[in-house]
Amino acid sequence: MKLFIGYASTEGQTQKIARHIMDRLVDQGHSVELSALDQAGPVDLARFDAAILGASVHVGQYQSVLSDFAETRADALNSMPTLLLSVSLAAAGHDAEDWRGLDTILTDLSEATGWVPGQVMQVAGAYEPSKYDVFRRFVMRRIIAAKDPDADLDWDKEYTDWDDLNARVDSWIADGAT
Ligand SMILES: Cc1cc2nc3c(=O)[nH]c(=O)nc-3n(C[C@H](O)[C@H](O)[C@H](O)COP(=O)(O)O)c2cc1C
């Protein structure tokens, strides 16, 4: 299968996830083109059998480069198998309100762009104070302190469950990337 993987990533975790999936799919014999969405240029999606788009949630929304990309290519995306990797810290927990928020972000994306992803994977991201400016560090410390009392607030912490991600991507591919 020939796949396009495009991602938007502010601190780098979605990029890491996208690269991980690319390596896994290539190891399985698939052909993959990986691109940051802001550098994708005029990519012709008709060259691919399926597309995986990844973006992360910041203050309740995905990066605008994802919406821009999806809006301009909604017809192509809707006519091929697609998977949205939605990376957030809400997905690391079990807070029902947080998960309803993720649903809303997704609905907003589809309403704004016209693209309805064939499948959505909510993926836990990372807390990375080493990459935040002073303001972001202050805000994120408070959030993590409330959500994860065991976390050392001074250190980066990755919440991504790689084995679970592998299993879900493998299953999507095995099902024909529907
Ligand atoms: C300023 C800021 C705002 C964030 N807002 C949210 C949010 O509203 N909901 C959420 O679940 N996660 C939020 N996060 C967590 C990110 O989604 C998480 O750190 C993710 O791993 C970032 O992925 P990236 O490195 O690919 O950008 C926020 C993180 C930062 C730094």
The ligand as an ORCA input file, in Angstrom:
! r2SCAN-3c Opt
* xyz 0 1
  C       0.091     25.688     25.366
  C      -0.469     24.288     25.315
  C      -1.844     24.111     25.257
  C      -2.382     22.809     25.239
  N      -3.736     22.666     25.196
  C      -4.259     21.413     25.246
  C      -5.671     21.237     25.254
  O      -6.451     22.182     25.148
  N      -6.142     19.964     25.372
  C      -5.312     18.881     25.476
  O      -5.801     17.777     25.607
  N      -3.960     19.016     25.423
  C      -3.426     20.271     25.318
  N      -2.063     20.421     25.283
  C      -1.199     19.231     25.279
  C      -0.676     18.886     23.871
  O      -1.726     18.446     23.030
  C       0.370     17.790     24.043
  O       1.457     18.324     24.762
  C       0.862     17.205     22.731
  O       1.771     16.152     23.001
  C       1.523     18.246     21.849
  O       1.870     17.631     20.620
  P       2.976     18.279     19.661
  O       4.283     18.184     20.393
  O       2.959     17.429     18.437
  O       2.556     19.678     19.381
  C      -1.517     21.682     25.269
  C      -0.125     21.885     25.311
  C       0.402     23.168     25.321
  C       1.881     23.355     25.372
*
